[in-house]
Amino acid sequence: MKPVKNVDEYIAAAPERVRGKLLELRAAIKEAAPDAEEKISYGMAGYFYKGNVVYFGIWRDHIGLYPMTGEVGGLEKYRTSKGTASFPLDKKLPLALIKKLVRARMKKNEEAIKKI
């Protein structure tokens, strides 16, 4: 994808067949993290609240979600690696799980701030 200035442009520049999924993903993240700042970072959509919360990026055959927190289960049926979950483009997004992951990351950020 060509460089973009904001998440609206990022989604608009994505292939038409995945724009709906990206809009669903964005809405789920915003619902779980209403106070998070939305911006483009590392060439992806990023959400920030007292630190990094989550990024998402479109790839040839999946949507990648980063950074993930290891304390949340439910990712067993998805391809994962450290800090990443891959959701296939031909499957429905696990929106409830994504919201749970985002909330867990926000809680982790809150706890880290309290320790300072």
C-alpha positions in Angstrom: 0.0 0.0 0.0 1.1 3.6 -0.6 1.8 5.8 2.4 -1.3 7.2 4.0 -2.0 10.0 6.5 -4.8 8.5 8.7 -6.8 5.3 9.3 -9.6 6.5 7.0 -7.1 6.6 4.1 -5.6 3.3 5.2 -8.9 1.5 4.9 -9.8 3.3 1.7 -6.5 2.2 0.1 -7.1 -1.4 1.0 -8.5 -3.8 -1.5 -12.3 -3.5 -1.8 -12.8 -7.1 -0.7 -11.4 -6.4 2.8 -12.6 -2.9 3.5 -15.7 -4.2 5.3 -13.5 -6.4 7.6 -11.2 -3.5 8.4 -14.2 -1.3 9.2 -15.5 -4.0 11.6 -12.1 -4.4 13.2 -11.8 -0.6 13.6 -15.2 -0.4 15.2 -14.4 -3.3 17.6 -11.1 -1.6 18.7 -12.8 1.8 19.2 -15.6 0.1 21.2 -13.1 -1.6 23.5 -10.7 1.4 23.6 -12.8 4.5 23.2 -10.1 6.8 24.7 -7.4 5.5 22.5 -5.7 7.8 20.0 -5.9 6.5 16.4 -3.1 7.2 14.0 -0.8 5.6 11.4 2.4 4.2 12.8 4.8 1.7 11.1 2.6 2.0 8.0 -0.4 0.4 9.9 -3.4 1.6 11.8 -2.4 2.1 15.4 -4.2 2.8 18.7 -2.5 4.3 21.7 -3.6 4.8 25.3 -0.9 5.2 27.9 1.3 3.4 25.4 0.8 1.1 22.5 -2.5 -0.8 22.6 -2.8 -2.4 19.2 -2.0 -2.1 15.5 -3.6 -3.8 12.5 -2.3 -4.3 9.1 -3.6 -5.9 5.9 -1.6 -8.6 4.2 -2.1 -10.7 1.1 -4.1 -13.5 2.9 -4.8 -12.2 6.4 -5.2 -9.2 8.7 -2.5 -9.0 11.3 -3.2 -7.7 14.8 -0.2 -6.4 16.9 0.9 -6.1 19.7 -0.9 -8.8 21.5 -0.8 -9.6 25.2 -0.2 -13.2 26.2 -2.6 -13.3 29.1 -5.7 -13.8 27.0 -6.7 -17.2 25.6 -8.8 -18.0 22.6 -6.1 -17.6 19.9 -5.4 -21.3 19.6 -7.2 -21.7 16.2 -5.3 -18.7 14.6 -1.7 -18.4 13.4 0.2 -16.5 16.0 3.8 -15.5 16.8 5.2 -13.3 19.5 2.9 -10.2 19.6 1.0 -11.1 16.5 -2.3 -12.9 15.5 -3.2 -13.5 11.9 -6.9 -13.6 11.0 -7.5 -15.2 7.5 -9.4 -13.0 5.0 -11.8 -15.8 4.1 -13.0 -16.2 7.7 -15.2 -14.0 10.0 -13.2 -11.8 12.4 -13.5 -12.9 16.1 -14.7 -9.5 17.2 -15.4 -10.5 20.8 -11.9 -12.0 21.1 -10.4 -8.9 19.6 -12.2 -6.6 22.1 -11.0 -8.8 24.9 -7.4 -8.6 23.7 -7.6 -4.8 23.3 -9.1 -4.4 26.8 -6.4 -6.7 28.3 -3.7 -4.5 26.6 -5.2 -1.3 27.9 -5.3 -2.8 31.4 -1.7 -3.8 31.1 -0.8 -0.2 30.1 -2.8 1.2 33.1 -1.0 -1.1 35.5 2.4 -0.1 34.0 1.6 3.6 34.6 0.6 2.9 38.2 4.0 1.4 38.9 5.8 4.5 37.8 
